[in-house]
């Protein structure tokens, strides 16, 4: 009788530990699904490199914030919205696949990397709308 009681406790403990692991596994996987870096590619150019894992979403919204009144000369891929007065550029990237996606832009004026920031927004199936900031790369 005593051995059966220990056996039931052991099974209950293993079940509880498995439940805890399963509860936190989506957050652990999500952290690595999308990562972004912002790097300078000249005095008036920058690139956002977005790394997508296999579990990453296929649609991303990329935001770039520049000093106000910077004139944007070119974006690759083509930006969906450019607001020079506010200093924002927005891209809607659809049908992305795992790997690295590069988003480039060049401006008429030079700028410092510390004046620029970028973020990536996407819908995570477990967390809902998620936004990550791009790390600066020197």
Secondary structure per residue as TSV (DSSP state, phi and psi in degrees):
chain	resnum	aa	ss	phi	psi
A	1	X	-	360.0	-43.6
A	2	X	H	-63.7	-39.2
A	3	X	H	-65.7	-37.5
A	4	X	H	-65.8	-37.4
A	5	X	H	-64.6	-43.0
A	6	X	H	-64.5	-38.2
A	7	X	H	-62.9	-42.0
A	8	X	H	-65.0	-40.4
A	9	X	H	-64.7	-40.8
A	10	X	H	-62.4	-45.1
A	11	X	H	-64.4	-41.7
A	12	X	H	-63.2	-42.5
A	13	X	H	-63.4	-43.6
A	14	X	H	-64.5	-41.9
A	15	X	H	-62.3	-41.2
A	16	X	H	-64.9	-43.4
A	17	X	H	-64.3	-40.6
A	18	X	H	-63.9	-39.2
A	19	X	H	-63.1	-43.4
A	20	X	H	-63.0	-44.2
A	21	X	H	-61.2	-44.1
A	22	X	H	-66.9	-32.5
A	23	X	H	-66.5	-38.5
A	24	X	H	-94.3	-9.6
A	25	X	H	-64.5	-35.8
A	26	X	H	-61.7	-38.5
A	27	X	H	-67.2	-37.7
A	28	X	H	-67.1	-39.8
A	29	X	H	-70.1	-39.2
A	30	X	H	-63.2	-36.3
A	31	X	H	-58.8	-30.3
A	32	X	H	-99.4	-2.9
A	33	X	H	-65.7	-40.8
A	34	X	E	-134.8	131.3
A	35	X	E	-138.3	146.6
A	36	X	E	-138.4	145.9
A	37	X	E	-132.0	141.5
A	38	X	E	-111.5	125.0
A	39	X	E	-133.1	151.2
A	40	X	E	-85.2	141.0
A	41	X	-	-126.7	33.4
A	42	X	S	137.8	178.8
A	43	X	T	-69.4	-24.3
A	44	X	T	-129.1	21.9
A	45	X	E	-132.5	149.1
A	46	X	E	-146.8	160.2
A	47	X	E	-136.3	139.8
A	48	X	E	-107.4	118.4
A	49	X	E	-102.9	119.3
A	50	X	E	-111.0	120.1
A	51	X	E	-97.7	124.7
A	52	X	E	-115.0	125.9
A	53	X	-	-84.8	174.9
A	54	X	T	-60.4	-30.0
A	55	X	T	-88.4	5.7
A	56	X	S	-73.7	152.7
A	57	X	-	-70.5	160.5
A	58	X	S	-90.5	-10.9
A	59	X	-	-121.5	129.6
A	60	X	E	-129.7	147.5
A	61	X	E	-114.2	122.8
A	62	X	E	-110.8	129.6
A	63	X	E	-115.6	136.7
A	64	X	E	-126.7	129.2
A	65	X	E	-114.2	122.8
A	66	X	-	-115.5	167.8
A	67	X	-	-59.7	145.8
A	68	X	T	-59.7	151.2
A	69	X	T	65.1	24.3
A	70	X	-	-82.1	130.1
A	71	X	-	-87.7	118.7
A	72	X	E	-83.2	126.3
A	73	X	E	-93.3	-44.8
A	74	X	E	-153.3	144.6
A	75	X	E	-132.3	143.4
A	76	X	E	-136.7	118.5
A	77	X	S	-66.1	172.1
A	78	X	-	-58.9	130.4
A	79	X	-	-70.8	146.6
A	80	X	S	-83.6	-28.0
A	81	X	E	-150.9	130.9
A	82	X	E	-126.4	124.2
A	83	X	E	-122.3	95.1
A	84	X	T	-67.0	-32.8
A	85	X	T	-64.6	-41.8
A	86	X	T	-88.1	-15.1
A	87	X	T	74.6	39.8
A	88	X	E	-124.9	144.2
A	89	X	E	-129.5	137.0
A	90	X	E	-128.7	134.5
A	91	X	E	-120.7	140.8
A	92	X	E	-111.3	110.2
A	93	X	E	-102.7	118.5
A	94	X	-	-110.5	156.1
A	95	X	S	55.0	42.2
A	96	X	-	-75.1	154.7
A	97	X	-	-123.7	160.9
A	98	X	S	-56.0	143.3
A	99	X	E	134.1	-153.5
A	100	X	E	-112.3	130.0
A	101	X	E	-111.4	130.1
A	102	X	E	-108.8	133.6
A	103	X	E	-120.6	120.8
A	104	X	E	-116.6	151.4
A	105	X	E	-150.6	154.2
A	106	X	E	-134.9	149.4
A	107	X	E	-125.1	165.2
A	108	X	S	-74.8	-28.1
A	109	X	S	-106.5	154.3
A	110	X	-	-81.1	159.4
A	111	X	-	-151.3	162.7
A	112	X	-	-97.1	149.0
A	113	X	G	-63.0	-32.4
A	114	X	G	-72.2	-7.7
A	115	X	G	-89.5	-6.2
A	116	X	-	-117.5	143.1
A	117	X	E	-139.4	156.3
A	118	X	E	-141.6	152.2
A	119	X	E	-145.8	159.5
A	120	X	E	-125.2	129.2
A	121	X	E	-115.3	139.2
A	122	X	E	-156.1	163.3
A	123	X	E	-96.6	117.1
A	124	X	E	-92.8	132.3
A	125	X	T	-62.1	-26.5
A	126	X	T	-96.8	-32.8
A	127	X	T	-106.4	-9.0
A	128	X	E	80.7	-148.9
A	129	X	E	-67.2	124.1
A	130	X	E	-125.9	138.5
A	131	X	E	-130.2	130.5
A	132	X	E	-117.9	145.6
A	133	X	E	-87.6	141.0
A	134	X	-	-77.5	133.0
A	135	X	E	-74.9	144.2
A	136	X	E	-80.7	137.1
A	137	X	E	-119.6	125.2
A	138	X	-	-82.3	360.0
